[in-house]
Amino acid sequence: MADIRLTDGHLEVALTRREKIAGLLGDLRVPVTAIGHVDVVDNAFDAVRGLRAPGLAIPGLTRVGTWRGRGRRTFVVARAGQPALVVDLEGQRYDRLVLSTTDAASLRDRLRAAVR
């Protein structure tokens, strides 16, 4: 599972080696100033929309990669049935992040406080 951190004015997402290979992604670092809306969903798959390009999707298990649709690009590291942090971004390569994590609510609260 990706390691998600809030450090020195940035949101950092460090992927495992398998996630990098499966999703054809690299680690991600975005400034807190680029963060718009932040929310939590109970099931990460509920927040993933569009077509995978590129990435990996194993039905009922995992989705890792870039999902595109309606002019949006979403960075996805999602596990079925797990909560996810959903972050809307402005002026970045990705428009949205969907990140499965067991402490999604805590991260949401910390990000909301940092954005204010």
Backbone bond lengths (Angstrom), bond angles and torsions (degrees), N, CA, C in turn:
res aa  C-N    CA-C-N  psi(-1)  N-CA   C-N-CA  omega(-1)  CA-C   N-CA-C  phi
1 M - - - 1.440 - - 1.523 108.59 -
2 A 1.312 115.91 140.52 1.456 121.96 -178.87 1.527 110.96 -60.33
3 D 1.322 115.18 146.87 1.461 121.92 176.45 1.527 107.42 -96.19
4 I 1.328 116.71 118.73 1.461 121.87 -175.84 1.523 108.06 -111.45
5 R 1.344 115.83 125.06 1.467 120.68 -177.44 1.513 111.00 -133.54
6 L 1.318 114.70 150.23 1.451 122.12 172.64 1.522 106.04 -113.04
7 T 1.356 116.30 108.93 1.462 120.50 -176.82 1.519 110.64 -136.72
8 D 1.288 116.25 143.66 1.470 126.08 175.62 1.533 114.82 29.87
9 G 1.335 116.04 52.79 1.457 120.58 176.10 1.514 115.52 78.73
10 H 1.322 117.29 14.71 1.462 122.04 179.70 1.527 111.09 -133.76
11 L 1.321 115.08 150.12 1.453 122.40 169.57 1.520 105.68 -99.46
12 E 1.329 116.35 122.35 1.461 121.00 -178.16 1.522 110.20 -115.66
13 V 1.325 115.23 134.48 1.461 121.89 177.99 1.524 106.89 -121.77
14 A 1.334 116.02 110.45 1.467 121.73 178.75 1.525 108.07 -103.21
15 L 1.316 115.42 117.13 1.462 121.29 -177.89 1.521 111.34 -88.51
16 T 1.329 115.37 154.41 1.461 119.98 172.47 1.529 107.77 -73.96
17 R 1.288 115.71 164.85 1.468 120.32 179.10 1.535 110.67 -58.81
18 R 1.333 116.93 -42.48 1.468 121.28 -179.80 1.528 111.17 -63.29
19 E 1.338 117.17 -41.38 1.460 120.69 179.15 1.527 110.76 -64.03
20 K 1.310 116.56 -40.51 1.466 120.31 178.67 1.531 110.96 -61.22
21 I 1.317 115.92 -44.38 1.465 120.29 -178.98 1.526 110.95 -70.18
22 A 1.325 117.03 -47.88 1.465 121.46 -177.29 1.522 112.13 -63.44
23 G 1.310 117.30 -41.02 1.459 120.74 -175.16 1.509 114.57 -95.43
24 L 1.340 116.30 -4.12 1.461 120.92 -173.64 1.530 109.70 51.08
25 L 1.323 114.16 46.72 1.462 122.61 -178.50 1.517 109.52 -121.70
26 G 1.316 114.98 165.08 1.454 121.65 171.33 1.515 108.64 -121.71
27 D 1.322 115.66 176.15 1.455 119.37 174.94 1.526 108.73 -60.17
28 L 1.325 116.00 155.88 1.456 121.02 -175.40 1.519 109.47 -128.62
29 R 1.328 115.64 140.41 1.474 122.06 177.07 1.516 107.62 -139.12
30 V 1.342 116.46 119.33 1.466 120.82 179.66 1.529 109.44 -127.07
31 P 1.326 116.66 143.25 1.463 118.92 178.11 1.526 110.86 -70.30
32 V 1.322 115.45 145.69 1.460 121.24 178.87 1.527 109.91 -59.63
33 T 1.312 118.05 -30.12 1.468 121.42 -179.41 1.524 112.55 -65.39
34 A 1.344 117.79 -17.90 1.465 121.63 179.11 1.522 112.26 -88.51
35 I 1.326 117.18 -4.54 1.463 121.21 -176.28 1.519 110.13 -83.38
36 G 1.333 114.96 128.72 1.456 122.03 175.53 1.513 108.80 -98.91
37 H 1.311 116.25 -109.43 1.469 122.57 -178.52 1.529 110.42 -81.04
38 V 1.324 116.33 140.68 1.465 122.83 176.74 1.521 107.95 -127.80
39 D 1.334 116.38 133.37 1.456 119.96 -179.48 1.518 110.03 -149.26
40 V 1.325 115.43 174.74 1.462 122.35 177.35 1.517 108.08 -127.49
41 V 1.337 116.47 138.80 1.463 121.68 172.41 1.526 107.51 -118.40
42 D 1.335 116.02 147.95 1.464 120.45 -177.51 1.520 112.96 -70.94
43 N 1.334 116.38 -32.66 1.460 121.72 179.20 1.523 107.89 -124.97
44 A 1.310 117.07 114.98 1.465 122.42 -175.38 1.527 112.71 -53.68
45 F 1.333 117.57 -35.67 1.463 120.51 -177.75 1.526 112.08 -62.48
46 D 1.331 117.70 -26.27 1.463 121.11 -179.68 1.527 112.61 -64.55
47 A 1.333 117.69 -22.96 1.463 121.61 -176.95 1.530 113.44 -97.19
48 V 1.324 117.37 -3.03 1.469 120.76 -178.18 1.518 109.38 -93.81
49 R 1.327 115.91 118.74 1.467 122.50 -179.07 1.520 109.90 -129.72
50 G 1.323 116.08 150.76 1.455 121.31 175.47 1.514 112.64 103.68
51 L 1.318 114.06 -160.92 1.465 121.66 -178.58 1.517 110.25 -110.22
52 R 1.301 115.66 141.33 1.460 121.87 179.00 1.520 109.13 -75.83
53 A 1.339 115.93 127.39 1.458 118.81 179.63 1.521 110.72 -167.89
54 P 1.273 122.17 95.75 1.462 129.86 -9.26 1.522 110.93 -92.45
55 G 1.319 115.47 173.65 1.445 119.82 177.00 1.510 112.73 155.59
56 L 1.319 114.81 -169.63 1.459 122.23 -177.33 1.518 109.10 -128.69
57 A 1.317 116.41 134.49 1.459 121.51 174.54 1.525 107.93 -133.84
58 I 1.317 115.74 118.18 1.459 121.15 174.95 1.520 105.66 -110.37
59 P 1.342 117.68 110.82 1.470 121.07 -175.54 1.524 112.72 -49.88
60 G 1.326 114.71 129.85 1.449 121.18 177.83 1.516 115.62 75.88
61 L 1.348 118.09 1.48 1.459 120.21 -178.05 1.528 113.60 -125.29
62 T 1.330 115.93 -63.23 1.459 118.71 -171.34 1.522 112.72 -150.78
63 R 1.318 114.65 155.12 1.465 123.12 172.15 1.523 106.59 -139.55
64 V 1.328 115.17 123.14 1.461 120.91 -179.64 1.511 108.05 -138.57
65 G 1.333 116.96 126.37 1.454 119.46 177.48 1.514 111.95 144.79
66 T 1.321 114.53 -154.02 1.455 122.39 179.63 1.517 108.80 -109.86
67 W 1.308 116.01 127.41 1.468 121.94 175.46 1.516 107.42 -110.83
68 R 1.335 115.95 133.53 1.456 121.13 -177.25 1.520 110.50 -122.96
69 G 1.332 114.90 144.41 1.446 119.40 177.02 1.513 111.66 179.02
70 R 1.326 116.17 138.04 1.465 122.89 177.84 1.525 113.08 49.36
71 G 1.320 115.77 46.86 1.455 120.13 177.21 1.513 114.72 74.14
72 R 1.326 117.49 11.79 1.463 121.52 -178.91 1.517 110.70 -115.37
73 R 1.301 114.94 148.40 1.463 121.81 175.97 1.529 107.18 -124.77
74 T 1.343 116.10 124.17 1.459 121.56 -176.19 1.524 110.65 -117.72
75 F 1.319 116.17 129.75 1.464 124.49 175.59 1.524 106.49 -88.20
76 V 1.332 117.45 117.08 1.469 121.56 -171.29 1.524 112.03 -122.26
77 V 1.331 115.38 128.65 1.459 123.05 167.66 1.527 104.08 -136.69
78 A 1.329 116.56 88.98 1.466 121.79 -169.55 1.523 111.66 -124.78
79 R 1.316 114.92 138.95 1.462 122.61 174.79 1.524 107.83 -116.84
80 A 1.305 117.00 136.60 1.472 121.79 -178.94 1.522 110.90 -60.36
81 G 1.327 115.39 136.62 1.448 121.10 175.74 1.515 115.68 76.20
82 Q 1.326 118.42 0.60 1.456 121.53 179.23 1.523 110.17 -103.34
83 P 1.338 116.98 149.21 1.459 118.78 176.51 1.531 110.31 -67.71
84 A 1.320 114.75 156.29 1.466 118.78 -179.48 1.515 110.32 -139.02
85 L 1.304 114.22 146.77 1.447 122.90 171.52 1.525 106.52 -87.18
86 V 1.332 116.82 128.41 1.464 121.83 179.20 1.524 107.27 -116.33
87 V 1.333 115.80 118.62 1.458 121.42 -175.03 1.526 109.19 -122.81
88 D 1.331 116.85 121.28 1.462 121.48 174.19 1.519 108.34 -90.17
89 L 1.334 115.40 134.11 1.464 121.61 -176.93 1.520 111.15 -116.40
90 E 1.311 115.64 156.42 1.458 121.85 177.58 1.529 108.88 -126.13
91 G 1.325 116.11 131.02 1.460 121.24 175.89 1.514 115.02 71.21
92 Q 1.317 117.92 25.68 1.463 122.10 -179.97 1.526 110.11 -119.76
93 R 1.312 115.80 171.25 1.466 121.04 178.96 1.527 111.06 -59.39
94 Y 1.332 116.30 -39.57 1.461 122.14 178.10 1.520 109.10 -105.96
95 D 1.337 116.17 143.61 1.454 121.76 178.12 1.522 111.90 -87.46
96 R 1.328 115.89 -23.47 1.473 120.19 -176.26 1.523 109.42 -150.79
97 L 1.328 114.65 148.95 1.462 122.09 173.09 1.524 107.58 -118.78
98 V 1.323 116.62 135.44 1.469 122.15 173.08 1.522 105.35 -125.13
99 L 1.345 115.86 109.00 1.456 121.17 -170.74 1.521 111.07 -127.08
100 S 1.325 117.31 113.22 1.459 120.83 176.31 1.519 109.50 -68.56
101 T 1.324 114.86 133.29 1.457 120.68 176.82 1.521 108.75 -161.99
102 T 1.308 116.05 144.34 1.458 120.11 -179.02 1.525 112.16 -72.59
103 D 1.322 118.00 -23.03 1.466 120.77 179.55 1.532 111.95 -108.50
104 A 1.328 115.90 42.81 1.464 121.91 -177.15 1.528 112.25 -59.31
105 A 1.321 117.84 -42.83 1.471 120.63 -177.54 1.522 111.13 -64.70
106 S 1.310 117.09 -41.17 1.464 121.19 178.90 1.529 110.98 -64.65
107 L 1.317 116.55 -44.07 1.471 120.75 177.78 1.527 111.14 -63.69
108 R 1.326 116.51 -40.71 1.466 120.20 177.40 1.523 110.83 -57.49
109 D 1.319 116.13 -47.15 1.458 120.43 -178.76 1.527 111.57 -63.65
110 R 1.324 116.60 -41.57 1.470 120.22 178.94 1.520 111.35 -66.09
111 L 1.330 117.25 -40.29 1.468 120.15 178.43 1.512 111.82 -66.69
112 R 1.319 116.62 -42.96 1.472 119.71 178.47 1.518 110.94 -59.83
113 A 1.337 116.70 -40.48 1.468 120.46 178.69 1.529 110.85 -67.27
114 A 1.329 117.79 -36.79 1.463 121.33 -179.61 1.527 112.08 -71.61
115 V 1.320 116.70 -30.97 1.475 121.44 -177.79 1.527 110.84 -73.73
116 R 1.310 117.86 -32.63 1.478 121.65 -178.00 1.465 112.67 -60.07
